[in-house]
Amino acid sequence: MKTIIKTENAPAPIGPYNQAVAVQGQLLFTAGQIAIDPKTGSIVGTTVAEQTKQVCENIRAILTASHSDFAHVVKTTVFLKNMNDFAAMNEVYGKYFGDASPARSTVEVARLPKDVAVEIEVIAAIY
């Protein structure tokens, strides 16, 4: 059984997808999150650090709406427009995931939606 997750505290999808989908109340799969302010619909920040912070806040909102949190994230995929931004992204990312860091893949991509610098998706356990 799958459950569609929607919260007004994270950006609404900008295409034919959902913020997240829970599977049998055990696993949560989020869509890639970018640095959109859910209240204004505007991109937040011009640096990868500023954008990563907003992305993580959007992920937090979805995790909260799904009865999960950063400690229960088991896998992330980070998409960077420029791999030279890895250290700046990683510094902010580490503040959210801390000692409970999940498995992670980071890849450089040619372009991201709305020309942002970073996009992150997560898989989390639901508690």
N, CA, C and O atoms as a GROMACS GRO file, in nm:
protein
  508
    1MET      N    1   0.084  -0.118   0.000
    1MET     CA    2   0.000   0.000   0.000
    1MET      C    3   0.089   0.124   0.000
    1MET      O    4   0.185   0.132   0.076
    2LYS      N    5   0.057   0.219  -0.085
    2LYS     CA    6   0.134   0.343  -0.085
    2LYS      C    7   0.045   0.459  -0.045
    2LYS      O    8  -0.074   0.463  -0.076
    3THR      N    9   0.107   0.552   0.027
    3THR     CA   10   0.036   0.670   0.074
    3THR      C   11   0.108   0.793   0.021
    3THR      O   12   0.229   0.806   0.036
    4ILE      N   13   0.033   0.883  -0.041
    4ILE     CA   14   0.090   1.007  -0.092
    4ILE      C   15   0.105   1.105   0.024
    4ILE      O   16   0.012   1.123   0.103
    5ILE      N   17   0.221   1.166   0.035
    5ILE     CA   18   0.250   1.262   0.140
    5ILE      C   19   0.246   1.403   0.081
    5ILE      O   20   0.311   1.431  -0.019
    6LYS      N   21   0.167   1.491   0.145
    6LYS     CA   22   0.158   1.631   0.103
    6LYS      C   23   0.161   1.719   0.227
    6LYS      O   24   0.090   1.692   0.324
    7THR      N   25   0.241   1.823   0.224
    7THR     CA   26   0.244   1.920   0.332
    7THR      C   27   0.260   2.059   0.273
    7THR      O   28   0.332   2.078   0.175
    8GLU      N   29   0.193   2.156   0.333
    8GLU     CA   30   0.207   2.294   0.290
    8GLU      C   31   0.337   2.357   0.339
    8GLU      O   32   0.371   2.468   0.300
    9ASN      N   33   0.411   2.285   0.425
    9ASN     CA   34   0.536   2.336   0.480
    9ASN      C   35   0.656   2.306   0.391
    9ASN      O   36   0.770   2.339   0.426
   10ALA      N   37   0.632   2.243   0.277
   10ALA     CA   38   0.735   2.219   0.176
   10ALA      C   39   0.676   2.262   0.043
   10ALA      O   40   0.554   2.270   0.028
   11PRO      N   41   0.762   2.291  -0.055
   11PRO     CA   42   0.711   2.338  -0.184
   11PRO      C   43   0.618   2.237  -0.251
   11PRO      O   44   0.642   2.116  -0.246
   12ALA      N   45   0.515   2.288  -0.313
   12ALA     CA   46   0.426   2.204  -0.393
   12ALA      C   47   0.503   2.153  -0.514
   12ALA      O   48   0.590   2.222  -0.566
   13PRO      N   49   0.472   2.034  -0.560
   13PRO     CA   50   0.538   1.982  -0.680
   13PRO      C   51   0.520   2.077  -0.799
   13PRO      O   52   0.416   2.141  -0.814
   14ILE      N   53   0.622   2.084  -0.883
   14ILE     CA   54   0.615   2.170  -1.001
   14ILE      C   55   0.594   2.087  -1.127
   14ILE      O   56   0.616   2.134  -1.239
   15GLY      N   57   0.551   1.963  -1.108
   15GLY     CA   58   0.526   1.873  -1.220
   15GLY      C   59   0.438   1.759  -1.174
   15GLY      O   60   0.382   1.764  -1.065
   16PRO      N   61   0.426   1.656  -1.256
   16PRO     CA   62   0.340   1.542  -1.222
   16PRO      C   63   0.408   1.443  -1.128
   16PRO      O   64   0.441   1.331  -1.167
   17TYR      N   65   0.428   1.486  -1.004
   17TYR     CA   66   0.488   1.400  -0.900
   17TYR      C   67   0.439   1.450  -0.765
   17TYR      O   68   0.374   1.554  -0.756
   18ASN      N   69   0.471   1.375  -0.660
   18ASN     CA   70   0.432   1.411  -0.524
   18ASN      C   71   0.556   1.444  -0.443
   18ASN      O   72   0.667   1.408  -0.480
   19GLN      N   73   0.536   1.514  -0.331
   19GLN     CA   74   0.648   1.547  -0.243
   19GLN      C   75   0.715   1.421  -0.193
   19GLN      O   76   0.838   1.412  -0.186
   20ALA      N   77   0.633   1.322  -0.157
   20ALA     CA   78   0.686   1.196  -0.107
   20ALA      C   79   0.579   1.089  -0.115
   20ALA      O   80   0.459   1.118  -0.125
   21VAL      N   81   0.625   0.964  -0.109
   21VAL     CA   82   0.535   0.850  -0.106
   21VAL      C   83   0.583   0.757   0.005
   21VAL      O   84   0.700   0.721   0.010
   22ALA      N   85   0.491   0.719   0.093
   22ALA     CA   86   0.521   0.621   0.198
   22ALA      C   87   0.473   0.485   0.150
   22ALA      O   88   0.368   0.472   0.087
   23VAL      N   89   0.552   0.382   0.183
   23VAL     CA   90   0.518   0.247   0.143
   23VAL      C   91   0.489   0.164   0.267
   23VAL      O   92   0.577   0.145   0.351
   24GLN      N   93   0.366   0.117   0.279
   24GLN     CA   94   0.319   0.033   0.390
   24GLN      C   95   0.354   0.092   0.525
   24GLN      O   96   0.376   0.018   0.621
   25GLY      N   97   0.360   0.224   0.533
   25GLY     CA   98   0.388   0.289   0.661
   25GLY      C   99   0.525   0.261   0.717
   25GLY      O  100   0.550   0.284   0.835
   26GLN      N  101   0.617   0.212   0.632
   26GLN     CA  102   0.750   0.176   0.680
   26GLN      C  103   0.862   0.256   0.615
   26GLN      O  104   0.959   0.293   0.682
   27LEU      N  105   0.849   0.283   0.486
   27LEU     CA  106   0.954   0.354   0.414
   27LEU      C  107   0.895   0.476   0.345
   27LEU      O  108   0.782   0.474   0.296
   28LEU      N  109   0.975   0.581   0.341
   28LEU     CA  110   0.936   0.706   0.277
   28LEU      C  111   1.036   0.737   0.168
   28LEU      O  112   1.157   0.733   0.190
   29PHE      N  113   0.985   0.769   0.050
   29PHE     CA  114   1.068   0.807  -0.064
   29PHE      C  115   1.028   0.949  -0.102
   29PHE      O  116   0.914   0.972  -0.142
   30THR      N  117   1.121   1.045  -0.091
   30THR     CA  118   1.087   1.182  -0.127
   30THR      C  119   1.126   1.209  -0.272
   30THR      O  120   1.214   1.145  -0.328
   31ALA      N  121   1.057   1.304  -0.328
   31ALA     CA  122   1.099   1.360  -0.456
   31ALA      C  123   1.222   1.446  -0.428
   31ALA      O  124   1.245   1.485  -0.314
   32GLY      N  125   1.299   1.474  -0.529
   32GLY     CA  126   1.412   1.566  -0.512
   32GLY      C  127   1.362   1.701  -0.468
   32GLY      O  128   1.267   1.755  -0.526
   33GLN      N  129   1.426   1.757  -0.367
   33GLN     CA  130   1.388   1.888  -0.315
   33GLN      C  131   1.490   1.991  -0.358
   33GLN      O  132   1.611   1.969  -0.350
   34ILE      N  133   1.439   2.105  -0.402
   34ILE     CA  134   1.526   2.217  -0.437
   34ILE      C  135   1.493   2.333  -0.343
   34ILE      O  136   1.403   2.323  -0.260
   35ALA      N  137   1.566   2.440  -0.356
   35ALA     CA  138   1.560   2.552  -0.261
   35ALA      C  139   1.442   2.646  -0.287
   35ALA      O  140   1.462   2.766  -0.306
   36ILE      N  141   1.323   2.592  -0.288
   36ILE     CA  142   1.203   2.674  -0.305
   36ILE      C  143   1.143   2.703  -0.168
   36ILE      O  144   1.126   2.613  -0.086
   37ASP      N  145   1.112   2.829  -0.144
   37ASP     CA  146   1.040   2.868  -0.023
   37ASP      C  147   0.895   2.828  -0.042
   37ASP      O  148   0.830   2.875  -0.135
   38PRO      N  149   0.841   2.741   0.046
   38PRO     CA  150   0.704   2.694   0.026
   38PRO      C  151   0.598   2.804   0.038
   38PRO      O  152   0.488   2.789  -0.014
   39LYS      N  153   0.630   2.912   0.106
   39LYS     CA  154   0.533   3.021   0.123
   39LYS      C  155   0.528   3.114   0.002
   39LYS      O  156   0.420   3.161  -0.035
   40THR      N  157   0.644   3.140  -0.060
   40THR     CA  158   0.649   3.235  -0.171
   40THR      C  159   0.664   3.169  -0.308
   40THR      O  160   0.632   3.230  -0.410
   41GLY      N  161   0.714   3.046  -0.310
   41GLY     CA  162   0.741   2.980  -0.437
   41GLY      C  163   0.868   3.027  -0.504
   41GLY      O  164   0.897   2.990  -0.618
   42SER      N  165   0.946   3.111  -0.434
   42SER     CA  166   1.070   3.166  -0.489
   42SER      C  167   1.190   3.082  -0.448
   42SER      O  168   1.189   3.016  -0.344
   43ILE      N  169   1.293   3.087  -0.531
   43ILE     CA  170   1.418   3.021  -0.496
   43ILE      C  171   1.485   3.099  -0.385
   43ILE      O  172   1.490   3.222  -0.388
   44VAL      N  173   1.536   3.027  -0.285
   44VAL     CA  174   1.604   3.089  -0.171
   44VAL      C  175   1.755   3.075  -0.190
   44VAL      O  176   1.804   2.964  -0.212
   45GLY      N  177   1.826   3.184  -0.182
   45GLY     CA  178   1.972   3.182  -0.184
   45GLY      C  179   2.033   3.178  -0.322
   45GLY      O  180   1.973   3.134  -0.420
   46THR      N  181   2.157   3.228  -0.327
   46THR     CA  182   2.233   3.224  -0.451
   46THR      C  183   2.354   3.133  -0.439
   46THR      O  184   2.411   3.091  -0.540
   47THR      N  185   2.395   3.102  -0.315
   47THR     CA  186   2.509   3.013  -0.295
   47THR      C  187   2.458   2.871  -0.269
   47THR      O  188   2.344   2.851  -0.229
   48VAL      N  189   2.546   2.774  -0.291
   48VAL     CA  190   2.507   2.636  -0.265
   48VAL      C  191   2.479   2.614  -0.117
   48VAL      O  192   2.393   2.532  -0.083
   49ALA      N  193   2.549   2.684  -0.028
   49ALA     CA  194   2.524   2.670   0.116
   49ALA      C  195   2.384   2.720   0.152
   49ALA      O  196   2.311   2.652   0.224
   50GLU      N  197   2.346   2.835   0.101
   50GLU     CA  198   2.212   2.890   0.128
   50GLU      C  199   2.104   2.798   0.072
   50GLU      O  200   2.002   2.774   0.136
   51GLN      N  201   2.128   2.749  -0.048
   51GLN     CA  202   2.029   2.663  -0.111
   51GLN      C  203   2.020   2.527  -0.040
   51GLN      O  204   1.911   2.473  -0.024
   52THR      N  205   2.133   2.474   0.003
   52THR     CA  206   2.132   2.346   0.076
   52THR      C  207   2.054   2.359   0.205
   52THR      O  208   1.981   2.267   0.242
   53LYS      N  209   2.066   2.471   0.274
   53LYS     CA  210   1.991   2.493   0.397
   53LYS      C  211   1.841   2.490   0.369
   53LYS      O  212   1.766   2.425   0.443
   54GLN      N  213   1.795   2.558   0.265
   54GLN     CA  214   1.653   2.558   0.232
   54GLN      C  215   1.606   2.418   0.190
   54GLN      O  216   1.498   2.374   0.228
   55VAL      N  217   1.688   2.350   0.112
   55VAL     CA  218   1.655   2.213   0.071
   55VAL      C  219   1.636   2.126   0.195
   55VAL      O  220   1.539   2.050   0.203
   56CYS      N  221   1.726   2.136   0.291
   56CYS     CA  222   1.716   2.054   0.412
   56CYS      C  223   1.594   2.093   0.496
   56CYS      O  224   1.533   2.007   0.559
   57GLU      N  225   1.557   2.219   0.497
   57GLU     CA  226   1.436   2.260   0.568
   57GLU      C  227   1.312   2.203   0.499
   57GLU      O  228   1.217   2.163   0.565
   58ASN      N  229   1.313   2.200   0.366
   58ASN     CA  230   1.202   2.140   0.293
   58ASN      C  231   1.194   1.990   0.321
   58ASN      O  232   1.085   1.935   0.339
   59ILE      N  233   1.309   1.924   0.326
   59ILE     CA  234   1.312   1.782   0.360
   59ILE      C  235   1.261   1.761   0.502
   59ILE      O  236   1.185   1.667   0.527
   60ARG      N  237   1.301   1.846   0.595
   60ARG     CA  238   1.254   1.835   0.734
   60ARG      C  239   1.100   1.840   0.739
   60ARG      O  240   1.037   1.763   0.810
   61ALA      N  241   1.042   1.932   0.663
   61ALA     CA  242   0.896   1.946   0.663
   61ALA      C  243   0.828   1.819   0.613
   61ALA      O  244   0.727   1.776   0.668
   62ILE      N  245   0.884   1.760   0.509
   62ILE     CA  246   0.826   1.637   0.455
   62ILE      C  247   0.846   1.522   0.552
   62ILE      O  248   0.754   1.442   0.574
   63LEU      N  249   0.964   1.511   0.611
   63LEU     CA  250   0.988   1.406   0.710
   63LEU      C  251   0.891   1.419   0.828
   63LEU      O  252   0.834   1.319   0.872
   64THR      N  253   0.872   1.540   0.877
   64THR     CA  254   0.782   1.565   0.989
   64THR      C  255   0.638   1.525   0.953
   64THR      O  256   0.570   1.461   1.032
   65ALA      N  257   0.595   1.562   0.834
   65ALA     CA  258   0.459   1.529   0.789
   65ALA      C  259   0.441   1.379   0.772
   65ALA      O  260   0.328   1.329   0.770
   66SER      N  261   0.552   1.307   0.760
   66SER     CA  262   0.548   1.162   0.737
   66SER      C  263   0.580   1.081   0.861
   66SER      O  264   0.594   0.959   0.854
   67HIS      N  265   0.592   1.148   0.976
   67HIS     CA  266   0.628   1.081   1.102
   67HIS      C  267   0.767   1.020   1.095
   67HIS      O  268   0.788   0.904   1.130
   68SER      N  269   0.860   1.100   1.048
   68SER     CA  270   0.999   1.058   1.042
   68SER      C  271   1.085   1.179   1.074
   68SER      O  272   1.034   1.286   1.105
   69ASP      N  273   1.217   1.162   1.068
   69ASP     CA  274   1.311   1.271   1.093
   69ASP      C  275   1.446   1.237   1.032
   69ASP      O  276   1.463   1.129   0.975
   70PHE      N  277   1.540   1.329   1.044
   70PHE     CA  278   1.672   1.308   0.983
   70PHE      C  279   1.742   1.184   1.037
   70PHE      O  280   1.816   1.119   0.964
   71ALA      N  281   1.720   1.150   1.162
   71ALA     CA  282   1.785   1.033   1.222
   71ALA      C  283   1.738   0.903   1.158
   71ALA      O  284   1.806   0.801   1.167
   72HIS      N  285   1.621   0.906   1.092
   72HIS     CA  286   1.566   0.786   1.030
   72HIS      C  287   1.590   0.780   0.879
   72HIS      O  288   1.543   0.688   0.812
   73VAL      N  289   1.663   0.876   0.825
   73VAL     CA  290   1.697   0.873   0.682
   73VAL      C  291   1.806   0.768   0.662
   73VAL      O  292   1.908   0.769   0.730
   74VAL      N  293   1.782   0.678   0.566
   74VAL     CA  294   1.878   0.570   0.542
   74VAL      C  295   1.961   0.590   0.415
   74VAL      O  296   2.068   0.531   0.402
   75LYS      N  297   1.912   0.673   0.322
   75LYS     CA  298   1.984   0.696   0.197
   75LYS      C  299   1.949   0.831   0.141
   75LYS      O  300   1.832   0.871   0.142
   76THR      N  301   2.048   0.903   0.091
   76THR     CA  302   2.023   1.028   0.020
   76THR      C  303   2.095   1.024  -0.114
   76THR      O  304   2.195   0.954  -0.132
   77THR      N  305   2.042   1.101  -0.206
   77THR     CA  306   2.111   1.127  -0.332
   77THR      C  307   2.116   1.278  -0.347
   77THR      O  308   2.014   1.346  -0.341
   78VAL      N  309   2.236   1.329  -0.365
   78VAL     CA  310   2.260   1.472  -0.380
   78VAL      C  311   2.301   1.498  -0.525
   78VAL      O  312   2.392   1.434  -0.577
   79PHE      N  313   2.233   1.592  -0.588
   79PHE     CA  314   2.266   1.632  -0.724
   79PHE      C  315   2.323   1.774  -0.717
   79PHE      O  316   2.256   1.866  -0.670
   80LEU      N  317   2.444   1.791  -0.764
   80LEU     CA  318   2.511   1.922  -0.764
   80LEU      C  319   2.532   1.970  -0.906
   80LEU      O  320   2.569   1.893  -0.995
   81LYS      N  321   2.508   2.097  -0.926
   81LYS     CA  322   2.536   2.158  -1.056
   81LYS      C  323   2.686   2.166  -1.081
   81LYS      O  324   2.732   2.160  -1.195
   82ASN      N  325   2.763   2.181  -0.972
   82ASN     CA  326   2.908   2.194  -0.982
   82ASN      C  327   2.973   2.119  -0.866
   82ASN      O  328   2.952   2.155  -0.750
   83MET      N  329   3.050   2.016  -0.896
   83MET     CA  330   3.113   1.935  -0.791
   83MET      C  331   3.211   2.018  -0.707
   83MET      O  332   3.247   1.977  -0.597
   84ASN      N  333   3.254   2.133  -0.758
   84ASN     CA  334   3.339   2.221  -0.678
   84ASN      C  335   3.264   2.277  -0.556
   84ASN      O  336   3.327   2.329  -0.464
   85ASP      N  337   3.131   2.267  -0.556
   85ASP     CA  338   3.049   2.312  -0.444
   85ASP      C  339   3.030   2.205  -0.337
   85ASP      O  340   2.958   2.225  -0.240
   86PHE      N  341   3.096   2.089  -0.355
   86PHE     CA  342   3.075   1.977  -0.263
   86PHE      C  343   3.103   2.015  -0.118
   86PHE      O  344   3.021   1.986  -0.030
   87ALA      N  345   3.215   2.078  -0.090
   87ALA     CA  346   3.251   2.111   0.049
   87ALA      C  347   3.149   2.203   0.115
   87ALA      O  348   3.112   2.181   0.230
   88ALA      N  349   3.104   2.304   0.043
   88ALA     CA  350   3.005   2.397   0.099
   88ALA      C  351   2.872   2.327   0.124
   88ALA      O  352   2.809   2.350   0.227
   89MET      N  353   2.828   2.242   0.031
   89MET     CA  354   2.705   2.165   0.050
   89MET      C  355   2.722   2.071   0.168
   89MET      O  356   2.633   2.061   0.252
   90ASN      N  357   2.835   2.002   0.173
   90ASN     CA  358   2.860   1.901   0.276
   90ASN      C  359   2.861   1.961   0.416
   90ASN      O  360   2.816   1.896   0.511
   91GLU      N  361   2.910   2.082   0.431
   91GLU     CA  362   2.913   2.148   0.562
   91GLU      C  363   2.771   2.170   0.614
   91GLU      O  364   2.742   2.142   0.731
   92VAL      N  365   2.683   2.220   0.530
   92VAL     CA  366   2.544   2.243   0.571
   92VAL      C  367   2.473   2.110   0.590
   92VAL      O  368   2.404   2.090   0.690
   93TYR      N  369   2.489   2.019   0.497
   93TYR     CA  370   2.428   1.886   0.504
   93TYR      C  371   2.461   1.818   0.637
   93TYR      O  372   2.374   1.761   0.702
   94GLY      N  373   2.587   1.825   0.676
   94GLY     CA  374   2.632   1.762   0.800
   94GLY      C  375   2.563   1.815   0.925
   94GLY      O  376   2.545   1.742   1.022
   95LYS      N  377   2.523   1.941   0.923
   95LYS     CA  378   2.453   2.000   1.038
   95LYS      C  379   2.314   1.938   1.055
   95LYS      O  380   2.263   1.932   1.166
   96TYR      N  381   2.255   1.893   0.948
   96TYR     CA  382   2.122   1.832   0.954
   96TYR      C  383   2.128   1.682   0.985
   96TYR      O  384   2.044   1.631   1.058
   97PHE      N  385   2.226   1.614   0.930
   97PHE     CA  386   2.233   1.470   0.947
   97PHE      C  387   2.324   1.426   1.061
   97PHE      O  388   2.303   1.319   1.118
   98GLY      N  389   2.423   1.506   1.095
   98GLY     CA  390   2.508   1.479   1.211
   98GLY      C  391   2.567   1.340   1.214
   98GLY      O  392   2.610   1.285   1.112
   99ASP      N  393   2.569   1.282   1.335
   99ASP     CA  394   2.630   1.151   1.356
   99ASP      C  395   2.547   1.037   1.298
   99ASP      O  396   2.598   0.926   1.282
  100ALA      N  397   2.422   1.062   1.267
  100ALA     CA  398   2.334   0.958   1.212
  100ALA      C  399   2.331   0.964   1.060
  100ALA      O  400   2.230   0.930   0.997
  101SER      N  401   2.441   1.007   1.001
  101SER     CA  402   2.445   1.025   0.856
  101SER      C  403   2.407   0.897   0.782
  101SER      O  404   2.454   0.789   0.816
  102PRO      N  405   2.322   0.909   0.680
  102PRO     CA  406   2.282   0.793   0.601
  102PRO      C  407   2.385   0.762   0.492
  102PRO      O  408   2.482   0.835   0.475
  103ALA      N  409   2.362   0.653   0.421
  103ALA     CA  410   2.438   0.628   0.299
  103ALA      C  411   2.406   0.741   0.202
  103ALA      O  412   2.294   0.793   0.202
  104ARG      N  413   2.503   0.779   0.119
  104ARG     CA  414   2.480   0.893   0.030
  104ARG      C  415   2.556   0.874  -0.101
  104ARG      O  416   2.667   0.822  -0.104
  105SER      N  417   2.492   0.917  -0.208
  105SER     CA  418   2.557   0.930  -0.338
  105SER      C  419   2.548   1.077  -0.376
  105SER      O  420   2.446   1.142  -0.353
  106THR      N  421   2.655   1.129  -0.433
  106THR     CA  422   2.656   1.268  -0.481
  106THR      C  423   2.705   1.267  -0.625
  106THR      O  424   2.809   1.211  -0.656
  107VAL      N  425   2.626   1.329  -0.711
  107VAL     CA  426   2.662   1.333  -0.852
  107VAL      C  427   2.652   1.475  -0.906
  107VAL      O  428   2.568   1.554  -0.864
  108GLU      N  429   2.738   1.504  -1.000
  108GLU     CA  430   2.731   1.633  -1.070
  108GLU      C  431   2.641   1.615  -1.192
  108GLU      O  432   2.650   1.516  -1.264
  109VAL      N  433   2.554   1.713  -1.211
  109VAL     CA  434   2.461   1.708  -1.324
  109VAL      C  435   2.475   1.835  -1.408
  109VAL      O  436   2.525   1.937  -1.359
  110ALA      N  437   2.433   1.828  -1.530
  110ALA     CA  438   2.446   1.943  -1.621
  110ALA      C  439   2.353   2.057  -1.582
  110ALA      O  440   2.388   2.174  -1.595
  111ARG      N  441   2.233   2.022  -1.536
  111ARG     CA  442   2.136   2.126  -1.504
  111ARG      C  443   2.030   2.070  -1.410
  111ARG      O  444   1.997   1.952  -1.416
  112LEU      N  445   1.978   2.157  -1.324
  112LEU     CA  446   1.874   2.120  -1.228
  112LEU      C  447   1.752   2.208  -1.251
  112LEU      O  448   1.763   2.314  -1.311
  113PRO      N  449   1.634   2.165  -1.202
  113PRO     CA  450   1.514   2.247  -1.218
  113PRO      C  451   1.535   2.389  -1.166
  113PRO      O  452   1.598   2.410  -1.063
  114LYS      N  453   1.482   2.485  -1.239
  114LYS     CA  454   1.490   2.628  -1.203
  114LYS      C  455   1.635   2.676  -1.187
  114LYS      O  456   1.660   2.777  -1.122
  115ASP      N  457   1.728   2.604  -1.247
  115ASP     CA  458   1.871   2.638  -1.246
  115ASP      C  459   1.931   2.652  -1.106
  115ASP      O  460   2.020   2.734  -1.084
  116VAL      N  461   1.882   2.573  -1.011
  116VAL     CA  462   1.937   2.575  -0.876
  116VAL      C  463   2.072   2.505  -0.874
  116VAL      O  464   2.110   2.440  -0.971
  117ALA      N  465   2.143   2.519  -0.763
  117ALA     CA  466   2.277   2.460  -0.750
  117ALA      C  467   2.275   2.320  -0.691
  117ALA      O  468   2.370   2.244  -0.708
  118VAL      N  469   2.166   2.284  -0.619
  118VAL     CA  470   2.162   2.156  -0.549
  118VAL      C  471   2.019   2.103  -0.542
  118VAL      O  472   1.923   2.180  -0.531
  119GLU      N  473   2.007   1.972  -0.548
  119GLU     CA  474   1.880   1.901  -0.527
  119GLU      C  475   1.912   1.777  -0.445
  119GLU      O  476   2.013   1.711  -0.469
  120ILE      N  477   1.826   1.745  -0.349
  120ILE     CA  478   1.848   1.628  -0.263
  120ILE      C  479   1.720   1.549  -0.250
  120ILE      O  480   1.612   1.606  -0.232
  121GLU      N  481   1.730   1.417  -0.261
  121GLU     CA  482   1.619   1.327  -0.234
  121GLU      C  483   1.660   1.230  -0.123
  121GLU      O  484   1.778   1.200  -0.107
  122VAL      N  485   1.560   1.182  -0.047
  122VAL     CA  486   1.592   1.091   0.064
  122VAL      C  487   1.499   0.971   0.065
  122VAL      O  488   1.387   0.975   0.014
  123ILE      N  489   1.549   0.865   0.125
  123ILE     CA  490   1.470   0.748   0.162
  123ILE      C  491   1.483   0.738   0.314
  123ILE      O  492   1.594   0.740   0.368
  124ALA      N  493   1.369   0.727   0.382
  124ALA     CA  494   1.370   0.726   0.528
  124ALA      C  495   1.278   0.618   0.583
  124ALA      O  496   1.179   0.580   0.519
  125ALA      N  497   1.311   0.569   0.701
  125ALA     CA  498   1.220   0.480   0.774
  125ALA      C  499   1.117   0.566   0.845
  125ALA      O  500   1.147   0.676   0.891
  126ILE      N  501   0.996   0.514   0.852
  126ILE     CA  502   0.888   0.583   0.924
  126ILE      C  503   0.876   0.516   1.060
  126ILE      O  504   0.868   0.394   1.068
  127TYR      N  505   0.875   0.595   1.165
  127TYR     CA  506   0.867   0.535   1.299
  127TYR      C  507   0.731   0.550   1.360
  127TYR      O  508   0.708   0.505   1.472
   0.00000   0.00000   0.00000
